[in-house]
Amino acid sequence: MGFGRFSPTFRVVRTLSPSGKRWLLDASLYGLSASFAAIAAGAAGIPLQRTWGHTALWGYLGATAVAVAASLRHRREGHDERFRALLAVAVFAATAVVPLVIAAHLRAEGDPGDQAQSEVIIVEEGADAMFDGRDPYAEEYVDGPLSDRPLATQVHFPYMPFMLVFGIPRAVAGHVPWADARVWFTIFSLSVALPSLLRMHTRAQGRVRTFQVLFALPTGALLLATGGVDIPVLALLLATAVLAERGEARGAGLLGGLALATKQTSLLILPFLVLAISDRLGRRRFLATTGLVGLGLTFPFALWDVRAFIEDTVLFPLGAGHGASPAHTPTVGSWLLDLFPSQRGVITALLVLLILCVVALLLLSGRGSSMAQACTRAGGAFLLACAFAPAARIGYLVYPANLIAWAFAFRQAQATAAPETTGAPASSLVPDT
């Protein structure tokens, strides 16, 4: 039989315009997202994720049909990219905003511990403790909305201090829909990411793809509708990369410092962005500003109770703290710990050292790299860290997914600039946006 029966399909794909091929890729991404939503609806272990799957499935199916139909039509390039962007925004509304609004309203009308994943609740409870003058890192949240969650979740605040900002509306306004931390994760992420996309040196298709991965596909929509703590961090890192690539070192350092003060995951990515800054003075300004902002926001909480701070932000996320981490994603690191439970401390230290050594090698070989190369290397480093971490979540894969999308977008800018260096006519430099 061979592949002859597939040749008509291959011929159709070959005859598509570049725009048509982008639409076909969109159709594939939305189709895979629909499959993911269907699986989540039937098999997810968390009820809220099953609810998201039932709601998001229809948005992804509709987008798939629209993208397939659009791939077979021929339109002007600029008009086509605007249509792709509008469809991505519609998918985001259907698969992230609608499920989030429904969950926030149901939660406000019922049990505050329902219709939200534990990370949302712990951010809100930590902000409430801070407003009452209690140390969020030393506090235990065994009563209230977290009472039916695992004990380790009840006694740790595993994020950096700036994450508490997203719980302030709940601490001030109480049990109302608009104060849900997920609402403010979404508002903040859009407020940071959209201006960054407009300023990003790339083509229109690069902006659309970046928006899709960060907000419209399950890599963003599922997280915002159910948990969402990683999306603001990614939005800040995207803004940091855009400003660093534009040579605005102090602005990049400010946003990088905020990312550092929000979640520990940013610490693995920021060094790669630093090396993509071409001039030495810019790198120094970036590092100084990032350190000033990040450490300035963190030190007051660290000094409040040093032992509690280290337990919550360092030991517990690594699986070396009191109580087992709720992160059950199998990794090489978790497998080794299960195999040699009596050597937990030694194995954890060796795994962390291994990750740091590989990251250092990637950094040393990436000096002077472009932002696209820096994002690619950071994505590889993050994948390695996920594979060998003593404790990790499957959701952490959104970081390398976004970094790959950013690398693609920044590479589009390089492709646009390339003709200028080869003596191409001026008309070839006109962007397709």
N, C-alpha and C positions, 0 to 999 in steps of 0.2 A: 504493500500500500504506500509506504514511504510518506513524504511530505507533500506529494502532488496535490492532494485534496485541499491543502491549506494555501496553495499558490494564489488563488483569487484574492484571498484576504491580504496576503503579502503585497500583491500588485496594487490593491486599493490603498494600503498604507504608504507604499512608495510614491504613489501619485498625489498624495495629500500635500498641500502647501505647508510651510513651516508653522503657520498659524493653525492649520488643521491638525498637525501632529501634536501641538501643544494642547489643543482641545481633546485629542484622543488620550493624552496622558492625564488630563484632568478627569476624563471619564473613568480611566483606570483607577485613579486615586479615590474618586468618590464611590466607585463600585466596590473597591476593597474596603472602604470605610463602611459601606452598607453591610457588607459581609461581617465586619467586626461588630457592628451594632446588633446584627441579628444573633451572633454568638453571645454577646453580652446579655442580650434580652433573655436568652434561654439558659445560659450556663454561668453567669457571673456569680461569685460567692457573696457579693454585697447587694442587698435588695435595691438600694438607690441606683447602682450601676445597671441593674436589670431594667429599672424604670427608664433610665436614660436611653438604654438600647431600644426599647419599644418606641420612644418618642423620636429619637434621632434617625431611626431607620428610614422613615418616610422622607425626611429631608435629603438624605444621601441618595435614595433611589430616584427622587425627582431631579436632583442635580446630575446624576449619571445620565438620565434620559436626555436632559437639555444639552449636556456636553457632547454626547454621541451625535445628536442632531446637528449641533453647531460645527462639529468636525467635518461634516459633509457639505457644508456651505462655504462660500467664498465671500469674504467681506474685506473692507479696507483694514489694514493692520491696526491703526490707532483705534478705530471703532471696535475692533475685535478684542483688544486688550481691555478696553473699558467694560465691555460686556462680560469678560472673564472675571474682572474685579467685582462687578455687581453681583454676579452669581456667587462668588466666594463670600461676599458680605451676606447674601441671602442664606447661604448654607450656615454661616456662623450664627445668624439670628435663629434659624430653625433648630440647630443642633446644640447650641450652647445657651443662648439667651432664653429661649422658651422653656427648656427644662429647668434652668436656674430659677426663673421667675415662679414657675409652678412649685418647685421644691421650697423656695423661700416662703411663699404664701402658706403652703401646707404646714411648714415648720412653725410659722408664727401662730397658726391656729391650733396647734397641738403641742406635742412634747418637744421642748427645745433640744433634746438629744436625738430627735428623729430627723430624717430627711437631710442629713449632713454627715460627712465623714469626720472621723475624729480630729483630723488636722484643723478643720474649720472651727470645731468647738474648742480645742485647746488654745487656739489663737485668741478667741473671744474671752475665754476664761482667764488667760494670762493677762490680757488688757484690763479686765475687771479687777484682778488682783493688784495690778500696778496702780489703778485709780484709787484703790483702798489703802495704798501705802504698803502693800505686801510685795515681797520679792517674787516675781513670777517663776524664778528658777528654784527657789526654796519651797515654794508653795506646793501642796498636794491637792489634787482635784478629785478626791474620792467621792465627794457628794455632788449632786447636781447632774447636769447633762451627761457627764462622763461616767456615771455610777455603774453602768452596765458594760463598760468597755474593759479591755485587759488592764490589769493592775499597773503594768509598766507605763501604759498611756496616761494613767491617772496621776502619776507622780513625777512626770518629766515634761518640761517645755523645751523641745529639742531644736529650736530655731534661734536665730540671732535676734537682737533686740528690736531692730526696725520692723520686724514682722508684727510686732505688737500694734503698730499703727492701724493695721487693718481690722483689729478687734475693737478699736476705740468707739466707733459708732454704736456697737452693741452695748458697750459699757455705759454709754451716755443715754441712748434712747431706749434701751431695753428690748423686749421681745417683739420687734416689728419687722416686716419683710425687708424694708430697704436697708436695715442695719446689719443684715447678714454679711459676714465677712467675705463671702464669695462675690457679692455685689461689688464690694470695694476692690477685691482682687481684679475683677473684670474692668471696672472703671479706670483704675490706676494703670493696668496693663495697656488698655487702649490709648490712654492719654500719653503714655511714654512711647509706645511702639508706632503709632500712626505718624506723628511728626518725624520719627526716625526713618520710617519707610520713605517719606516724601523727600528727605535729605540724602538718602542712600545713593551712592554712585552705582547705578545699575540701570538696566533696561526695565521696561514695564513688566515683562514676564517674570523678572527676578523679584520685583515687589509683590506681584500676585502670589508667586510660589511661597515667598516668605510669610505672607499673611495667611495663606492656606494652612501651612504647617503649624504656625503659632496659635491660630484661632479657629479655623474652620474644620480641619480634620480631627479625628479622635485624639491626636497628640495634644490638642488644645481644648477642644469642645468638651470632651469627657471630663477633663480635669477641672475646668471652670464650673461645670454644672454640679460636680460632686465634691471636689476638694479644692484644688486650685492654687496651693501655696507655691508651686514652681513657676507658674506663668508670669507673675510679677517679676520674679528673679530673671527669667529669660528676657522679658521686655527690657529690663534695665541693662542686661548684658548686650542685647541687640543695639540699644542706644549707645552704649559704651563703644562697641565695635564701629558703629557708623561715625561717631565723632572722632575716634582715634584714627580711622582711615582718612578722614578729612583734615587731619592735623590739628584738631582742637583738643589739645592734651589736657588742659585744665577741666573743660567740660566733661571729657571722657573720664577723667579721674574722679570728678564729683559723682557721676552716675555709677562708676565702678565701686566707689566707696559705699554707696547706698546698697548696691548688690551684695557687697561683702558683709554689710551689717544686717542683711535680710536673711540669707541662708548660706550655710557652709559650702554648698555645691559650687558657688561662684569662685571659690578659692582655687579650684582646679582649672578654671578657664581664663581668669584674668591674666596670669603670667604670659599666656600665648598672645593675648591682645597687646600686651606691653611690647613684645618683641616685634610686632608689626608696625610700630611707630618708627619712622625712618631716621629721625635725628635724635641724637643723644639728649639734648636739652628737653625735647618733648617727652622722652621716656622718663627723665627725672621729674618733670612736672606732673606727669601722669601718676608715677609712684608716690610722690609726696602728697598729692591731693587725695588719692585713694586711701593712703594710710591715715591721713589726717581725718578724713570723713569717717572711714570705717572704724578705726580705733577710737575716735572721739565719741561715736555713738555707742560703742561696745563697752568701753572701760568702766563707766559708772555702774553698769549692771554686773560686770565681772567683779568689781571691788565690793559690791553689796554683800556677796557671799561667794568667795572664790571657789570653794569646794563644790557648792551646788551648781555654779556656772559650768565648771569643767565637767562635772558628772553629766549634766543635761546636754551640753553642746559638743562635747568631744567623746567621752567614754560611751555614753548610751547610743549615739548614732553608729559607733563602731562595733556595737554588740559586746562591749567590755564593761558596761555599767551595771548597776543594780537592776535586776529584772531583765527578762528576755525582750529584745526588740520585737515589735509586731511585724517587722519586715521579714517575710518568709520566702522571698524569691530565692530559689536555689542558685548558688554561685560556687566557684571553686573554693573560695574562702569559707563559706558556710559548710561545705562538704568536709573540709579539713577539720573544722571545729567539731563537727559531729563525730568525726573519726577519732579525734584525740581530745576529748572534752577536758581532760585534766591539764592540758597544755594550752588552755585558751589564751592566757596572757602572752605567752611566747609566740604562738602562731599569729595572733593579731598583730603583734609588733613586727614580725617578719613580713606579713602580708602588706602592711602599711609601708614598710621600708622598700619592698619590691615595687609597689606602685610609685613611690616617690622617685626611685632610681630610673624607672622607665620614663616617667614624666620629665625628669631632668635631662635624659638623653634626647627626648623629643624637643625640649626647649633649646638645648645647646646646638642641635642640628638645624634649628629653625630660625636662628638669628638673621635678621634682615629679610625675613620672608614677607610676602604680601599678606593682606588681610584674608584673602581667600585661602592661602596656604595655612595661615594661623588658625582659622576656623576648622580646617580639615584636620590639622594636628590635634587641636583641642578636642574634636569629636572622637578621634582615635584614642586619646588619653582617657577620655571619659568612659568609652566602651571598655577599655582595659580595667579601669577602676571598678566598674560595675561587675566585671567578670570575676575579679579577685577580692572584692570587698567582703569583710566578714559578715556584714549585713547590708542588704540593698533592696530596693523596690523595683519592680518591673517598670513603674512609672518614671524612673530615672532615665529610661531610654529616650524620653522626650528631649533631653539635652543634646545627645549626638544627632538626633533627627533634625533639630533646629539648626545646629551648627553646620550640618551638611547643606541645608537649604540656604544658609547665609553664605557659605562658600560658593555655591552655585550663583547666587546673586552678585557677589563681588567679582566673580569671574566674568560675568556678563559685562561689567564695567571695563574690565581689562580687554575683552573682545571688542568693545566699542572704541576703545582708545587705540587699539593696535594699528588700524589703518593710518593713523596720524604719523606713526613712526616709519611707515613704509612708503611714504610719498603718495598715498592714495588721494584722489580728488576730494575736494571739500565736500561735495555732495554725499560722499559715503560716510561722513562723520555725523550726519543728521540723525539723532536718536529716533527710535520708533515710538517714542511716547508722545 
